[in-house]
Amino acid sequence: MKSKKTKRFEIRLAVTADVYPIAAMSRDVVEQGLDWRWTPDRVLNKLRDRDINVIVACENQRLAGFGIMKYKQDEAHLMLMAVSAAQRRRGVGTAMLTWLEQTVLTAGIGCIYLETRLLNTEARHFYRKLRYREIRTISGYYQGKEDAVLIAKDLWDVAVV
């Protein structure tokens, strides 16, 4: 899928120069209180994997958010997604997720699933608003320290515009 520009930011496939900013945002925004697992090397490996899309949302060439989606035979796994605190509630997350959903549909896949922290009420509300369903709780999912909620969306069951 081509890059998409909105009035405020651009969504595009990540490039090697995005690896360190993505890893830093993951450490600072997603992995708080956990060991740093999404290191630059790991992000670079995902960037090079042909079954994974790594996208970024940039405003004035600065990272506003990112998403990492793995494509499987009949489902896609949103492995990681984050928006900087300063960019939240400005449509960045919705635009990135819409971009990824359209890409998943183009690949002939109808289901996206993801995990988020049980205590991350802001993220859970965000996904519910976009018609994702909470499936179940996964005890100790985050390094044995925190529980997760498994969330999914059947894209063929809802209209994605």
Stockholm file with secondary structure:
# STOCKHOLM 1.0

chainA/1-161         MKSKKTKRFEIRLAVTADVYPIAAMSRDVVEQGLDWRWTPDRVLNKLRDRDINVIVACENQRLAGFGIMKYKQDEAHLMLMAVSAAQRRRGVGTAMLTWLEQTVLTAGIGCIYLETRLLNTEARHFYRKLRYREIRTISGYYQGKEDAVLIAKDLWDVAVV
#=GR chainA/1-161 SS CCCEECSSCEEEECCGGGHHHHHHHIIIIICTTSCCCSCHHHHHHHHHCTTEEEEEEEETTEEEEEEEEEECSSCEEEEEEEECGGGTTTTHHHHHHHHHHHHHHHTTCCEEEEEEETTCHHHHHHHHHTTCEEEEEEEEEETTTEEEEEEEEETTTSCCC
#=GC SS_cons         CCCEECSSCEEEECCGGGHHHHHHHIIIIICTTSCCCSCHHHHHHHHHCTTEEEEEEEETTEEEEEEEEEECSSCEEEEEEEECGGGTTTTHHHHHHHHHHHHHHHTTCCEEEEEEETTCHHHHHHHHHTTCEEEEEEEEEETTTEEEEEEEEETTTSCCC
//
